[in-house]
């Protein structure tokens, strides 16, 4: 895939020693540096959330009732939140980083590279299945 600021592409390298000058709980903006470990945590969670969403979308389409579809959606949201927290992120950190990846092409490319690194890493086989997307949000 080619370079794409909205994470579809796989290009530029992660800036190696970006300082982590963001305090926990403070908003993440385009001018905020993200520590490489947080970037990898986000990339891992994002990949898993996307897998959850893809799986749940099929289940929702096959649901026999609206009630069952709503329950599948709620279960998927809970599963995604669990994956995000297991990756070491809070829901608000995850959403802030997702929004930043969609708005800031440089950060979006850094996330794409982090996703590639996770895919190439031998330890990825030990990671839990990636959830699809933060239900309702997808990096394009």
Phi and psi restraints in degrees (value plus and minus 20) as a CYANA .aco file:
   2 UNK   PHI    -109.2   -69.2
   2 UNK   PSI     157.7   197.7
   3 UNK   PHI     -86.9   -46.9
   3 UNK   PSI     113.6   153.6
   4 UNK   PHI    -167.2  -127.2
   4 UNK   PSI     106.8   146.8
   5 UNK   PHI     -87.6   -47.6
   5 UNK   PSI     -29.2    10.8
   6 UNK   PHI    -129.2   -89.2
   6 UNK   PSI      14.0    54.0
   7 UNK   PHI      53.7    93.7
   7 UNK   PSI     -18.9    21.1
   8 UNK   PHI     -95.6   -55.6
   8 UNK   PSI     -48.0    -8.0
   9 UNK   PHI    -111.1   -71.1
   9 UNK   PSI     149.1   189.1
  10 UNK   PHI    -152.4  -112.4
  10 UNK   PSI      76.7   116.7
  11 UNK   PHI    -153.7  -113.7
  11 UNK   PSI    -143.4  -103.4
  12 UNK   PHI     -51.8   -11.8
  12 UNK   PSI     129.6   169.6
  13 UNK   PHI     -99.1   -59.1
  13 UNK   PSI     135.7   175.7
  14 UNK   PHI     -88.5   -48.5
  14 UNK   PSI     114.9   154.9
  15 UNK   PHI     -86.6   -46.6
  15 UNK   PSI      95.4   135.4
  16 UNK   PHI     -77.7   -37.7
  16 UNK   PSI     -74.6   -34.6
  17 UNK   PHI    -135.0   -95.0
  17 UNK   PSI      30.1    70.1
  18 UNK   PHI     -85.7   -45.7
  18 UNK   PSI     110.9   150.9
  19 UNK   PHI     -89.4   -49.4
  19 UNK   PSI     125.8   165.8
  20 UNK   PHI    -111.2   -71.2
  20 UNK   PSI      62.4   102.4
  21 UNK   PHI    -117.1   -77.1
  21 UNK   PSI      -5.5    34.5
  22 UNK   PHI    -119.1   -79.1
  22 UNK   PSI     109.1   149.1
  23 UNK   PHI    -104.2   -64.2
  23 UNK   PSI     126.9   166.9
  24 UNK   PHI     -77.0   -37.0
  24 UNK   PSI     114.3   154.3
  25 UNK   PHI      69.2   109.2
  25 UNK   PSI     -35.2     4.8
  26 UNK   PHI    -103.9   -63.9
  26 UNK   PSI     130.8   170.8
  27 UNK   PHI     -84.4   -44.4
  27 UNK   PSI     126.2   166.2
  28 UNK   PHI    -115.1   -75.1
  28 UNK   PSI     107.0   147.0
  29 UNK   PHI    -142.6  -102.6
  29 UNK   PSI     153.9   193.9
  30 UNK   PHI     -81.7   -41.7
  30 UNK   PSI     -44.6    -4.6
  31 UNK   PHI    -112.7   -72.7
  31 UNK   PSI     -12.8    27.2
  32 UNK   PHI    -117.0   -77.0
  32 UNK   PSI     111.0   151.0
  33 UNK   PHI    -101.1   -61.1
  33 UNK   PSI     122.0   162.0
  34 UNK   PHI    -133.3   -93.3
  34 UNK   PSI     108.0   148.0
  35 UNK   PHI     -82.2   -42.2
  35 UNK   PSI     125.9   165.9
  36 UNK   PHI     -82.1   -42.1
  36 UNK   PSI     -52.4   -12.4
  37 UNK   PHI     -87.9   -47.9
  37 UNK   PSI     -57.6   -17.6
  38 UNK   PHI     -86.3   -46.3
  38 UNK   PSI     -58.2   -18.2
  39 UNK   PHI     -81.4   -41.4
  39 UNK   PSI     -64.9   -24.9
  40 UNK   PHI     -87.7   -47.7
  40 UNK   PSI     -56.6   -16.6
  41 UNK   PHI     -81.1   -41.1
  41 UNK   PSI     -65.1   -25.1
  42 UNK   PHI     -83.6   -43.6
  42 UNK   PSI     -66.2   -26.2
  43 UNK   PHI     -80.2   -40.2
  43 UNK   PSI     -62.3   -22.3
  44 UNK   PHI     -83.7   -43.7
  44 UNK   PSI     -67.0   -27.0
  45 UNK   PHI     -83.5   -43.5
  45 UNK   PSI     -63.1   -23.1
  46 UNK   PHI     -79.4   -39.4
  46 UNK   PSI     -66.7   -26.7
  47 UNK   PHI     -80.9   -40.9
  47 UNK   PSI     -63.3   -23.3
  48 UNK   PHI     -88.1   -48.1
  48 UNK   PSI     -59.0   -19.0
  49 UNK   PHI     -83.9   -43.9
  49 UNK   PSI     -60.1   -20.1
  50 UNK   PHI     -80.1   -40.1
  50 UNK   PSI     -60.8   -20.8
  51 UNK   PHI     -84.7   -44.7
  51 UNK   PSI     -60.4   -20.4
  52 UNK   PHI     -81.7   -41.7
  52 UNK   PSI     -66.9   -26.9
  53 UNK   PHI     -81.2   -41.2
  53 UNK   PSI     -65.9   -25.9
  54 UNK   PHI     -80.5   -40.5
  54 UNK   PSI     -63.1   -23.1
  55 UNK   PHI     -86.2   -46.2
  55 UNK   PSI     -64.4   -24.4
  56 UNK   PHI     -89.4   -49.4
  56 UNK   PSI     -52.8   -12.8
  57 UNK   PHI     -80.4   -40.4
  57 UNK   PSI     -60.6   -20.6
  58 UNK   PHI     -85.0   -45.0
  58 UNK   PSI     -64.8   -24.8
  59 UNK   PHI     -82.1   -42.1
  59 UNK   PSI     -61.0   -21.0
  60 UNK   PHI     -85.2   -45.2
  60 UNK   PSI     -63.4   -23.4
  61 UNK   PHI     -80.9   -40.9
  61 UNK   PSI     -52.8   -12.8
  62 UNK   PHI    -110.1   -70.1
  62 UNK   PSI     -22.9    17.1
  63 UNK   PHI     -84.9   -44.9
  63 UNK   PSI     118.4   158.4
  64 UNK   PHI     -99.9   -59.9
  64 UNK   PSI     -42.3    -2.3
  65 UNK   PHI    -155.4  -115.4
  65 UNK   PSI     140.8   180.8
  66 UNK   PHI     -83.8   -43.8
  66 UNK   PSI     -55.7   -15.7
  67 UNK   PHI     -81.4   -41.4
  67 UNK   PSI     -66.9   -26.9
  68 UNK   PHI     -83.8   -43.8
  68 UNK   PSI     -60.2   -20.2
  69 UNK   PHI     -82.0   -42.0
  69 UNK   PSI     -62.5   -22.5
  70 UNK   PHI     -84.8   -44.8
  70 UNK   PSI     -57.8   -17.8
  71 UNK   PHI     -86.7   -46.7
  71 UNK   PSI     -61.9   -21.9
  72 UNK   PHI     -81.1   -41.1
  72 UNK   PSI     -61.5   -21.5
  73 UNK   PHI     -82.2   -42.2
  73 UNK   PSI     -67.0   -27.0
  74 UNK   PHI     -81.0   -41.0
  74 UNK   PSI     -63.2   -23.2
  75 UNK   PHI     -82.6   -42.6
  75 UNK   PSI     -59.2   -19.2
  76 UNK   PHI     -84.6   -44.6
  76 UNK   PSI     -60.1   -20.1
  77 UNK   PHI     -83.7   -43.7
  77 UNK   PSI     -62.4   -22.4
  78 UNK   PHI     -84.6   -44.6
  78 UNK   PSI     -61.1   -21.1
  79 UNK   PHI     -82.9   -42.9
  79 UNK   PSI     -63.2   -23.2
  80 UNK   PHI     -83.5   -43.5
  80 UNK   PSI     -62.9   -22.9
  81 UNK   PHI     -81.7   -41.7
  81 UNK   PSI     -61.1   -21.1
  82 UNK   PHI     -81.2   -41.2
  82 UNK   PSI     -61.3   -21.3
  83 UNK   PHI     -85.5   -45.5
  83 UNK   PSI     -63.1   -23.1
  84 UNK   PHI     -81.6   -41.6
  84 UNK   PSI     -66.6   -26.6
  85 UNK   PHI     -87.1   -47.1
  85 UNK   PSI     -58.0   -18.0
  86 UNK   PHI     -84.4   -44.4
  86 UNK   PSI     -47.6    -7.6
  87 UNK   PHI     -97.4   -57.4
  87 UNK   PSI     -28.3    11.7
  88 UNK   PHI      76.3   116.3
  88 UNK   PSI      -2.8    37.2
  89 UNK   PHI    -137.4   -97.4
  89 UNK   PSI     131.5   171.5
  90 UNK   PHI    -106.0   -66.0
  90 UNK   PSI     143.2   183.2
  91 UNK   PHI     -77.5   -37.5
  91 UNK   PSI     -64.0   -24.0
  92 UNK   PHI     -86.2   -46.2
  92 UNK   PSI     -58.0   -18.0
  93 UNK   PHI     -81.9   -41.9
  93 UNK   PSI     -64.3   -24.3
  94 UNK   PHI     -80.9   -40.9
  94 UNK   PSI     -68.4   -28.4
  95 UNK   PHI     -84.9   -44.9
  95 UNK   PSI     -60.6   -20.6
  96 UNK   PHI     -82.1   -42.1
  96 UNK   PSI     -63.5   -23.5
  97 UNK   PHI     -89.4   -49.4
  97 UNK   PSI     -56.1   -16.1
  98 UNK   PHI     -82.5   -42.5
  98 UNK   PSI     -66.8   -26.8
  99 UNK   PHI     -82.3   -42.3
  99 UNK   PSI     -63.0   -23.0
 100 UNK   PHI     -82.7   -42.7
 100 UNK   PSI     -61.5   -21.5
 101 UNK   PHI     -82.6   -42.6
 101 UNK   PSI     -52.8   -12.8
 102 UNK   PHI    -100.2   -60.2
 102 UNK   PSI     -43.6    -3.6
 103 UNK   PHI    -120.2   -80.2
 103 UNK   PSI     -49.4    -9.4
 104 UNK   PHI    -132.1   -92.1
 104 UNK   PSI      91.2   131.2
 105 UNK   PHI     -82.0   -42.0
 105 UNK   PSI     -56.3   -16.3
 106 UNK   PHI     -83.8   -43.8
 106 UNK   PSI     -67.1   -27.1
 107 UNK   PHI     -86.7   -46.7
 107 UNK   PSI     -58.5   -18.5
 108 UNK   PHI     -78.1   -38.1
 108 UNK   PSI     -60.7   -20.7
 109 UNK   PHI     -89.2   -49.2
 109 UNK   PSI     -56.4   -16.4
 110 UNK   PHI     -82.5   -42.5
 110 UNK   PSI     -60.0   -20.0
 111 UNK   PHI     -85.5   -45.5
 111 UNK   PSI     -62.0   -22.0
 112 UNK   PHI     -79.3   -39.3
 112 UNK   PSI     -61.2   -21.2
 113 UNK   PHI     -87.1   -47.1
 113 UNK   PSI     -61.0   -21.0
 114 UNK   PHI     -81.6   -41.6
 114 UNK   PSI     -58.7   -18.7
 115 UNK   PHI     -82.7   -42.7
 115 UNK   PSI     -61.4   -21.4
 116 UNK   PHI     -82.4   -42.4
 116 UNK   PSI     -62.9   -22.9
 117 UNK   PHI     -82.9   -42.9
 117 UNK   PSI     -59.9   -19.9
 118 UNK   PHI     -84.1   -44.1
 118 UNK   PSI     -60.7   -20.7
 119 UNK   PHI     -85.4   -45.4
 119 UNK   PSI     -53.0   -13.0
 120 UNK   PHI    -105.2   -65.2
 120 UNK   PSI     -35.6     4.4
 121 UNK   PHI     -95.4   -55.4
 121 UNK   PSI     116.5   156.5
 122 UNK   PHI     -85.1   -45.1
 122 UNK   PSI     -42.9    -2.9
 123 UNK   PHI     -98.9   -58.9
 123 UNK   PSI     -30.0    10.0
 124 UNK   PHI     -83.8   -43.8
 124 UNK   PSI     -44.6    -4.6
 125 UNK   PHI     -85.1   -45.1
 125 UNK   PSI     -42.4    -2.4
 126 UNK   PHI    -110.2   -70.2
 126 UNK   PSI     -29.6    10.4
 127 UNK   PHI     -95.2   -55.2
 127 UNK   PSI     130.3   170.3
 128 UNK   PHI     -89.1   -49.1
 128 UNK   PSI     140.4   180.4
 129 UNK   PHI     -77.1   -37.1
 129 UNK   PSI     117.9   157.9
 130 UNK   PHI     -94.4   -54.4
 130 UNK   PSI     110.6   150.6
 131 UNK   PHI     -93.0   -53.0
 131 UNK   PSI     136.9   176.9
 132 UNK   PHI     -89.1   -49.1
 132 UNK   PSI     -91.9   -51.9
 133 UNK   PHI    -174.7  -134.7
 133 UNK   PSI     141.9   181.9
 134 UNK   PHI     -85.9   -45.9
 134 UNK   PSI      67.7   107.7
 135 UNK   PHI     -36.1     3.9
 135 UNK   PSI      93.4   133.4
 136 UNK   PHI      81.1   121.1
 136 UNK   PSI     -32.4     7.6
 137 UNK   PHI    -148.0  -108.0
 137 UNK   PSI     119.4   159.4
 138 UNK   PHI    -165.8  -125.8
 138 UNK   PSI     114.5   154.5
 139 UNK   PHI     -99.9   -59.9
 139 UNK   PSI     102.8   142.8
